[in-house]
Amino acid sequence: MSDISIPGISNNNGMNTSKMIDDLMEVERRPVQRLESRVETYQSQQEAWRAMGRALGRLRDSARTLYGFENPFRDRIATVSDESVLRATATRQAEEGIEELTVLQTAGRDRFASDPVPRDFRVPPGRYQFTVGDETRTVRFGGGSLREFSDDINRRMENVVQTSIVPDTTDTQVLIVEGQQEGKDATLTFGEDTRSLMEQIGVMAPARPDQRAELLQGETLRLEPGQEAQRQLPSRFTIEPGMVLRFEARTEDLSQEPWTPPPTPPGPTLPDSGSVTLEGITIRNDALGLDLPQAEQQQPPEVVENNQAMTMLGPGGATRDLPALPESSTFQTVEVPASQLLSTTTGFSFRNQNTGRALEVRNIEIMDPTQRGDAAPRNALDTARDARIRYNGIEITRSSNQVDDLIPGVTLDLRRASDRPVEIDVQPDRETAKNSIIEFVGFYNQVVRDINIYTRSDQDLIDQIDYFDDTERQTMQDRLGIFQGDSSLNQLRTRMQTIMMNAYDTGPDGTYDMLAQIGISTNASGAGGNLDMTRLRGYLEINEGQLDDALATDFESVGQLFGRDTNGDLVVDRGVGVALQQFVTPYVQTGGIVASRTDSLDTQIDNTQNRIARYNERLQDYEQQLRNDFGRMEGMMNQLQDSATALDRLGGPSNQNGQ
């Protein structure tokens, strides 16, 4: 009888009340769905603003990098003509220009090897003392193999001495001992039980007394101009390979005021020719017709500058001239290897050939540089010595191969000695400056790209960008036109484009005042035959050849283009970088435009979500009301069903048969 289906009541032709309730609720939920869609839009816009803020932040930072305290236009780079001899690094304090020096000797450290030692050699227990320079360290070793001894020393003397084991044969091994400091004063010596161990395994041996000769110790020999002298050794001294002659010398300039010629001496004169006077008339005799010689013009004395003053003397009248003394007002150490000396010497002769210099020599010694007191290494792999450099004609010594106090702002790393000068060329770091400019333009183009995509619905804006990966492309696809019609973003793009095209004062000597002049513009690669839509969208191009030329031609002007102090108050106040940084900062600073936009969207999201929550509460009440109403209807239908059944029974066959 009924065409409505109620749960619990079977009626194949009736209506499904649960579906009816769901359909009614679906209609009522449509406003909520619209609100939820609005929240998703707000959230997408919020993330887009945050992405814009990050892009603007990168642009601001890159702009500030081009003119700030650490801008690349103050960086310097040092190149050397032979990096196998030395390497150089320059700081911002380095002056541009070319310097020349010669590495006479690199600094070294003591490095000694033992004789081959059996693999089963045992180091006895004891106190083992090592000294490098003025630092002494002592350790106790309880005894063990040479390997165990080496490991213990390395662990406990890391900054003083290090050792290593080299298995030279299948049955023997060699111990290498190396001091950890450089310079002639960083000699490696051994004390206590170490001395006996080093002699036992052949690292050290007692020094022979005939391996050293000395002169002028504690005495200074002074040679005035033209003066000569000789000094004899107590006995003949044989110079063995590996020995050196070492002494100290200096030059004193005796030149005075510029030379002035003496007064011209009086020369011979002719007597008066005389005269005759008669009756008041005087007649003079003719002058003598003789030409007297003129006094010669006085010439300044010849100036002689020759510092070759020392000659080694040998038996049988043998001689060997030694290198010229250094031209220095302070004592410099001169070292001459055995290869430049006589094999046997008896003494030295000295002669000052200069006319305006005095020469002084002291502390002459011929010795084995590896000797350490009363001991000498048997197998010296290297020795402690100072680095020696000739710079501006002066020989300079340093205790390390890292020299940072010779050329202001330049650190030298000495690699090997060479008799050929090495040029050090300090120039602006043009490559770093170029990369910073390219990075700046790249960040600018990213901001323009994002603004174009956010404010327009043109699919070509995404399709024409070939460097997106799949994730980036999908993200930008979702944000296409998300701020269409937003005037603030359009104004941002327009203002940035104006800043990048403007001219800036780079000073009276500046070559460039616009980015286009250094190869940065919307058409930097030149006009082509076809219309390039990317150029109409504000993207900048870089002509690297033109940029390289600008950096090479007037590096300072390029830097001034991005930032310049125009009033001398030490504050950079004019330039592309300054203008763009100042314009972008209000967008990205704390509480700035981007933050305000995201905060506003936060508020809208919260308000919309509150509306959704309230609406959902009302929907719950409404759904409950529907279920209650349909429940009452179900009760009424049950009653009607029961009444219909009762009526059917009253009119059934049994009643008819009973009539």
Secondary structure, 3 states (H helix, E strand, C coil): CCCEECCCCCCCCCEEHHHHHHHHHHHHHHHHHHHHHHHHHHHHHHHHHHHHHHHHHHHHHHHHHCCCCCCHHHCEEEEECCCCCEEEEECCCCCCEEEEEEEEECCECCEEECCCEECCCEECCEEEEEEECCEEEEEEECCEEHHHHHHHHHHHCCCCEEEEEECCCCCEEEEEEEECCCCCCCCEEEEEHHHHHHHHCCCEEECCHHHEEEEEEEEEEEECCCCEEEEEEEEEEECCCCCEEEEEEEEEECCCCCCCCCCCCCCCCCCCCCEEEECCEEEECCCCCCCCCCCCCCCCCCCCCCCCCEEEECHHHCEEECCCCCCCCCCEEEEEEHHHCCCEEEEEEEECCCCCEEEEEEEEEEECCCCECCEEECCEEECCECEEEEECCEEEEECCCEECCCCCCEEEEECCCCCCCEEEEEEECHHHHHHHHHHHHHHHHHHHHHHHHHHCCCCHHHHCCCCCCHHHHHHHHHHCCCCCCCHHHHHHHHHHHHHHHCCCCCCCCCCCCCHHHHCEECCCCCCCCCCCHHHHCCCCEECHHHHHHHHHHCHHHHHHHHCECCCCCCCCCECHHHHHHHHHHHHHCCCCHHHHHHHHHHHHHHHHHHHHHHHHHHHHHHHHHHHHHHHHHHHHHHHHHHHHHHHHHHCCHHHHHCC
